[in-house]
């Protein structure tokens, strides 16, 4: 039998009552009421015997495997595994990882520059951390639990895994500050966790947002422009401006000068914390002018299903799926498409111009002396890019 068959995601999906094997005598038991617990099943004297190891809420997958290994060692020594007596304590009120997460967010939300940070924290922790440690006492959380959260996504979703790792570390550190657990940073670089996870330096070589090859861009844009809806307009505008997703989704009418063809993104909405002017080509202006705009409307790309609020950050991703993109192309990847096009098709354009178009910060001495934003040159570059998107030669 294949061992280590269970994963955190599989455990979440199992709803039907029954026993699900992890191999090596360990089973996840799903009760009729949906409760989940661990079983150690073995055969002795021609009979199947069973030992409970505790509920899923009290003991995670990694710890259950450790306990099963202890029981197998006992069997090899001729000893009978003990009967579980509920030795795993129930967390006291206000001490679970979920509880401390809420306290941490309440204490720090005012310091977060991005208004969506709180939602992003909740989403990532709810999806990845809570199934393993959400209901655990923060004082009982160990490296094995942190590893159990990260292991399924460390390779497949490395950027997300790094964020979850950092967030868990901050929350556990906050708990230590409240004297609810030892002051040990389980997530630190160079600690025990690094011995359990693949080296991130090796993963970065394959990391990145999948991008559309620029040679396919004219065909893609032609198909995109045949699509109706706010998301289609937002995606076209994002491509034509080489802007980030949040910059486009949170774009406001007051930031745009339609007559001058300028979109000025304020510093508090830029990743680098610096105001960024974006030249708007006729194609980009056409997208803006096609958007519905009620009197007093603040945002440009509104969600009609959300009562006039902004589109969600999944709206354009969902659009790509509806367009049948099965190649993993991401919304953010269109910035890479633009950058590669500029590098390979605009050899007369200096590197810093393309970097400025992406609002990338230039470091070192070069950055210290760079004061302008290459406005006129960038406008020319974006006009060439818009022409390429229309199928014209760059």
QUITANOR-V812087 format. One record per residue. N is the residue number from 0. PHI is phi in degrees with one decimal (* if undefined). PSI is psi as a letter, one per 20 degrees, with the letter a starting at -180 (* if undefined). Layout:
n:N phi:PHI psi:PSI
n:N phi:PHI psi:PSI
This chain:
n:0 phi:* psi:p
n:1 phi:-67.5 psi:p
n:2 phi:-98.2 psi:r
n:3 phi:53.1 psi:l
n:4 phi:-80.5 psi:h
n:5 phi:-82.3 psi:q
n:6 phi:-135.2 psi:r
n:7 phi:-58.6 psi:g
n:8 phi:-66.9 psi:g
n:9 phi:-62.3 psi:g
n:10 phi:-60.5 psi:h
n:11 phi:-63.7 psi:h
n:12 phi:-75.3 psi:h
n:13 phi:-68.3 psi:o
n:14 phi:-119.3 psi:h
n:15 phi:-73.6 psi:p
n:16 phi:-58.7 psi:q
n:17 phi:152.9 psi:a
n:18 phi:-113.7 psi:p
n:19 phi:-120.9 psi:o
n:20 phi:-81.1 psi:p
n:21 phi:-102.5 psi:i
n:22 phi:91.7 psi:r
n:23 phi:54.3 psi:l
n:24 phi:77.0 psi:i
n:25 phi:-96.9 psi:p
n:26 phi:-133.9 psi:q
n:27 phi:-96.0 psi:p
n:28 phi:-105.1 psi:p
n:29 phi:-106.6 psi:o
n:30 phi:-79.8 psi:r
n:31 phi:-64.2 psi:h
n:32 phi:-90.9 psi:j
n:33 phi:90.8 psi:i
n:34 phi:-67.6 psi:q
n:35 phi:-127.9 psi:p
n:36 phi:-147.5 psi:r
n:37 phi:-104.9 psi:q
n:38 phi:-127.5 psi:q
n:39 phi:-112.0 psi:o
n:40 phi:-112.6 psi:p
n:41 phi:-143.4 psi:r
n:42 phi:-115.8 psi:p
n:43 phi:-141.9 psi:p
n:44 phi:57.7 psi:l
n:45 phi:77.1 psi:j
n:46 phi:-125.0 psi:q
n:47 phi:-79.7 psi:p
n:48 phi:-123.4 psi:q
n:49 phi:-136.5 psi:p
n:50 phi:-130.4 psi:p
n:51 phi:-81.4 psi:q
n:52 phi:-112.2 psi:i
n:53 phi:114.9 psi:r
n:54 phi:-80.0 psi:q
n:55 phi:-61.5 psi:h
n:56 phi:-66.6 psi:h
n:57 phi:-91.7 psi:h
n:58 phi:-140.5 psi:p
n:59 phi:-83.0 psi:r
n:60 phi:-60.6 psi:g
n:61 phi:-62.4 psi:g
n:62 phi:-69.9 psi:h
n:63 phi:-63.6 psi:h
n:64 phi:-65.4 psi:h
n:65 phi:-63.3 psi:g
n:66 phi:-66.1 psi:h
n:67 phi:-63.2 psi:h
n:68 phi:-63.8 psi:h
n:69 phi:-63.3 psi:g
n:70 phi:-67.2 psi:h
n:71 phi:-64.1 psi:h
n:72 phi:-64.7 psi:h
n:73 phi:-63.4 psi:g
n:74 phi:-63.2 psi:h
n:75 phi:-64.6 psi:h
n:76 phi:-85.4 psi:i
n:77 phi:85.6 psi:j
n:78 phi:-96.7 psi:q
n:79 phi:-91.6 psi:p
n:80 phi:-58.8 psi:q
n:81 phi:-72.5 psi:q
n:82 phi:-82.7 psi:p
n:83 phi:-65.2 psi:p
n:84 phi:-118.0 psi:k
n:85 phi:72.7 psi:l
n:86 phi:-77.9 psi:i
n:87 phi:-79.0 psi:o
n:88 phi:-75.6 psi:q
n:89 phi:-82.0 psi:p
n:90 phi:-60.3 psi:q
n:91 phi:-69.6 psi:q
n:92 phi:-58.0 psi:p
n:93 phi:83.4 psi:j
n:94 phi:-113.3 psi:j
n:95 phi:-74.9 psi:r
n:96 phi:-59.7 psi:h
n:97 phi:-60.9 psi:g
n:98 phi:-59.8 psi:g
n:99 phi:-70.3 psi:h
n:100 phi:-60.0 psi:g
n:101 phi:-62.9 psi:g
n:102 phi:-66.7 psi:h
n:103 phi:-64.0 psi:g
n:104 phi:-62.2 psi:g
n:105 phi:-60.9 psi:h
n:106 phi:-78.4 psi:h
n:107 phi:-117.5 psi:i
n:108 phi:-59.1 psi:h
n:109 phi:-70.7 psi:i
n:110 phi:-91.7 psi:i
n:111 phi:-83.5 psi:p
n:112 phi:-72.9 psi:h
n:113 phi:-84.0 psi:p
n:114 phi:-63.6 psi:i
n:115 phi:-92.4 psi:i
n:116 phi:-59.3 psi:g
n:117 phi:-60.3 psi:g
n:118 phi:-64.2 psi:h
n:119 phi:-67.7 psi:g
n:120 phi:-60.2 psi:g
n:121 phi:-61.3 psi:g
n:122 phi:-62.2 psi:g
n:123 phi:-67.3 psi:g
n:124 phi:-72.0 psi:h
n:125 phi:-64.0 psi:g
n:126 phi:-74.8 psi:h
n:127 phi:-110.0 psi:g
n:128 phi:-87.2 psi:g
n:129 phi:-60.7 psi:h
n:130 phi:-59.4 psi:h
n:131 phi:-95.1 psi:g
n:132 phi:-128.8 psi:j
n:133 phi:-54.5 psi:g
n:134 phi:-99.3 psi:j
n:135 phi:-84.8 psi:q
n:136 phi:-64.2 psi:p
n:137 phi:-60.4 psi:h
n:138 phi:-72.4 psi:i
n:139 phi:-97.9 psi:i
n:140 phi:-75.1 psi:p
n:141 phi:-123.6 psi:a
n:142 phi:-59.1 psi:h
n:143 phi:-61.4 psi:h
n:144 phi:-73.4 psi:g
n:145 phi:-62.1 psi:g
n:146 phi:-64.0 psi:h
n:147 phi:-63.2 psi:h
n:148 phi:-69.2 psi:g
n:149 phi:-85.1 psi:h
n:150 phi:-54.9 psi:g
n:151 phi:-67.5 psi:h
n:152 phi:-116.2 psi:i
n:153 phi:-62.4 psi:h
n:154 phi:-93.2 psi:g
n:155 phi:-71.0 psi:h
n:156 phi:-134.1 psi:m
n:157 phi:-63.2 psi:g
n:158 phi:-61.2 psi:g
n:159 phi:-63.9 psi:g
n:160 phi:-61.2 psi:h
n:161 phi:-63.4 psi:h
n:162 phi:-66.2 psi:g
n:163 phi:-63.3 psi:g
n:164 phi:-60.1 psi:g
n:165 phi:-64.0 psi:g
n:166 phi:-67.5 psi:g
n:167 phi:-62.0 psi:g
n:168 phi:-61.9 psi:g
n:169 phi:-66.4 psi:h
n:170 phi:-68.9 psi:g
n:171 phi:-67.7 psi:h
n:172 phi:-65.4 psi:h
n:173 phi:-63.3 psi:g
n:174 phi:-62.8 psi:h
n:175 phi:-64.6 psi:h
n:176 phi:-64.1 psi:h
n:177 phi:-89.3 psi:j
n:178 phi:61.5 psi:k
n:179 phi:-100.2 psi:i
n:180 phi:-160.6 psi:r
n:181 phi:-62.7 psi:q
n:182 phi:-81.0 psi:m
n:183 phi:-121.3 psi:p
n:184 phi:-86.4 psi:n
n:185 phi:-69.2 psi:h
n:186 phi:-99.8 psi:j
n:187 phi:-63.2 psi:q
n:188 phi:-69.0 psi:p
n:189 phi:85.9 psi:i
n:190 phi:-91.0 psi:a
n:191 phi:-58.7 psi:h
n:192 phi:-60.4 psi:h
n:193 phi:-65.6 psi:h
n:194 phi:-80.0 psi:i
n:195 phi:-96.2 psi:h
n:196 phi:-104.3 psi:q
n:197 phi:-59.1 psi:q
n:198 phi:-61.8 psi:p
n:199 phi:-65.7 psi:h
n:200 phi:-61.6 psi:h
n:201 phi:-74.0 psi:h
n:202 phi:-76.9 psi:h
n:203 phi:-61.7 psi:h
n:204 phi:-65.8 psi:h
n:205 phi:-109.6 psi:j
n:206 phi:-81.6 psi:r
n:207 phi:129.9 psi:r
n:208 phi:-82.7 psi:p
n:209 phi:-59.9 psi:p
n:210 phi:-120.0 psi:q
n:211 phi:-79.5 psi:p
n:212 phi:-57.1 psi:p
n:213 phi:-63.3 psi:h
n:214 phi:-63.1 psi:h
n:215 phi:-91.0 psi:i
n:216 phi:-63.8 psi:g
n:217 phi:-57.5 psi:g
n:218 phi:-64.9 psi:g
n:219 phi:-63.0 psi:g
n:220 phi:-64.3 psi:h
n:221 phi:-62.4 psi:g
n:222 phi:-68.2 psi:g
n:223 phi:-61.5 psi:g
n:224 phi:-71.5 psi:i
n:225 phi:-87.1 psi:i
n:226 phi:-90.4 psi:p
n:227 phi:-92.4 psi:r
n:228 phi:113.7 psi:q
n:229 phi:-66.2 psi:h
n:230 phi:-61.4 psi:h
n:231 phi:-64.6 psi:g
n:232 phi:-65.4 psi:h
n:233 phi:-64.3 psi:g
n:234 phi:-66.8 psi:g
n:235 phi:-63.1 psi:g
n:236 phi:-63.1 psi:g
n:237 phi:-60.1 psi:g
n:238 phi:-65.2 psi:g
n:239 phi:-69.7 psi:h
n:240 phi:-105.8 psi:i
n:241 phi:56.2 psi:k
n:242 phi:-89.9 psi:r
n:243 phi:-79.4 psi:q
n:244 phi:-58.3 psi:g
n:245 phi:-66.1 psi:h
n:246 phi:-63.2 psi:h
n:247 phi:-75.7 psi:g
n:248 phi:-61.8 psi:h
n:249 phi:-100.6 psi:j
n:250 phi:-62.5 psi:p
n:251 phi:-117.8 psi:q
n:252 phi:-60.8 psi:h
n:253 phi:-68.7 psi:i
n:254 phi:-84.0 psi:i
n:255 phi:-108.1 psi:p
n:256 phi:-110.2 psi:n
n:257 phi:-66.2 psi:h
n:258 phi:-69.1 psi:g
n:259 phi:-85.7 psi:i
n:260 phi:68.9 psi:l
n:261 phi:-134.2 psi:p
n:262 phi:-117.2 psi:o
n:263 phi:-106.3 psi:o
n:264 phi:-89.6 psi:p
n:265 phi:-65.9 psi:q
n:266 phi:-58.3 psi:h
n:267 phi:-72.7 psi:i
n:268 phi:-112.5 psi:j
n:269 phi:-102.9 psi:q
n:270 phi:-59.0 psi:h
n:271 phi:-85.2 psi:i
n:272 phi:71.7 psi:k
n:273 phi:-130.6 psi:p
n:274 phi:-56.4 psi:q
n:275 phi:-132.9 psi:p
n:276 phi:-94.0 psi:p
n:277 phi:-116.8 psi:p
n:278 phi:-72.3 psi:p
n:279 phi:-102.6 psi:o
n:280 phi:-75.5 psi:r
n:281 phi:-53.6 psi:h
n:282 phi:-66.7 psi:g
n:283 phi:-68.1 psi:h
n:284 phi:-64.3 psi:h
n:285 phi:-62.4 psi:h
n:286 phi:-62.3 psi:g
n:287 phi:-61.6 psi:g
n:288 phi:-69.5 psi:i
n:289 phi:-86.9 psi:i
n:290 phi:-80.6 psi:p
n:291 phi:-64.4 psi:p
n:292 phi:-142.6 psi:o
n:293 phi:-82.9 psi:q
n:294 phi:-60.2 psi:p
n:295 phi:84.1 psi:j
n:296 phi:-66.0 psi:p
n:297 phi:-90.9 psi:g
n:298 phi:-88.5 psi:q
n:299 phi:-80.1 psi:g
n:300 phi:-102.0 psi:n
n:301 phi:-96.9 psi:q
n:302 phi:-95.3 psi:o
n:303 phi:-68.1 psi:h
n:304 phi:-85.1 psi:i
n:305 phi:-110.1 psi:k
n:306 phi:69.6 psi:k
n:307 phi:93.4 psi:j
n:308 phi:-77.1 psi:a
n:309 phi:-73.4 psi:q
n:310 phi:-61.1 psi:q
n:311 phi:-77.6 psi:r
n:312 phi:-72.3 psi:i
n:313 phi:-100.7 psi:i
n:314 phi:-61.7 psi:g
n:315 phi:-74.1 psi:h
n:316 phi:-63.3 psi:g
n:317 phi:-62.9 psi:h
n:318 phi:-63.1 psi:g
n:319 phi:-58.9 psi:h
n:320 phi:-65.6 psi:g
n:321 phi:-66.3 psi:h
n:322 phi:-81.3 psi:j
n:323 phi:80.9 psi:k
n:324 phi:-76.4 psi:o
n:325 phi:-110.0 psi:j
n:326 phi:-97.0 psi:j
n:327 phi:81.3 psi:j
n:328 phi:-59.7 psi:p
n:329 phi:-110.2 psi:r
n:330 phi:-63.1 psi:g
n:331 phi:-62.6 psi:h
n:332 phi:-63.6 psi:i
n:333 phi:-67.7 psi:h
n:334 phi:-67.4 psi:h
n:335 phi:-67.8 psi:h
n:336 phi:-58.5 psi:g
n:337 phi:-61.2 psi:g
n:338 phi:-64.9 psi:g
n:339 phi:-66.9 psi:g
n:340 phi:-58.4 psi:g
n:341 phi:-62.1 psi:h
n:342 phi:-70.5 psi:h
n:343 phi:-99.3 psi:h
n:344 phi:-110.6 psi:i
n:345 phi:-125.4 psi:m
n:346 phi:-66.1 psi:i
n:347 phi:-84.9 psi:i
n:348 phi:-99.6 psi:p
n:349 phi:-59.5 psi:q
n:350 phi:-55.3 psi:g
n:351 phi:-64.8 psi:h
n:352 phi:-69.3 psi:g
n:353 phi:-64.5 psi:h
n:354 phi:-65.3 psi:h
n:355 phi:-66.5 psi:h
n:356 phi:-63.4 psi:h
n:357 phi:-88.8 psi:j
n:358 phi:60.8 psi:k
n:359 phi:-80.7 psi:p
n:360 phi:-82.9 psi:p
n:361 phi:-92.0 psi:p
n:362 phi:-94.9 psi:a
n:363 phi:68.6 psi:b
n:364 phi:-64.1 psi:h
n:365 phi:-57.4 psi:g
n:366 phi:-67.7 psi:h
n:367 phi:-64.5 psi:h
n:368 phi:-94.7 psi:i
n:369 phi:-81.9 psi:o
n:370 phi:-116.1 psi:h
n:371 phi:-82.1 psi:r
n:372 phi:-116.5 psi:j
n:373 phi:53.6 psi:l
n:374 phi:-55.6 psi:g
n:375 phi:-66.7 psi:h
n:376 phi:-67.9 psi:h
n:377 phi:-66.4 psi:h
n:378 phi:-61.3 psi:g
n:379 phi:-61.7 psi:g
n:380 phi:-61.0 psi:g
n:381 phi:-69.2 psi:h
n:382 phi:-67.7 psi:h
n:383 phi:-65.9 psi:h
n:384 phi:-67.0 psi:g
n:385 phi:-63.0 psi:h
n:386 phi:-65.5 psi:h
n:387 phi:-64.0 psi:g
n:388 phi:-60.8 psi:h
n:389 phi:-84.9 psi:j
n:390 phi:94.5 psi:j
n:391 phi:-90.1 psi:r
n:392 phi:-72.1 psi:p
n:393 phi:-64.4 psi:*
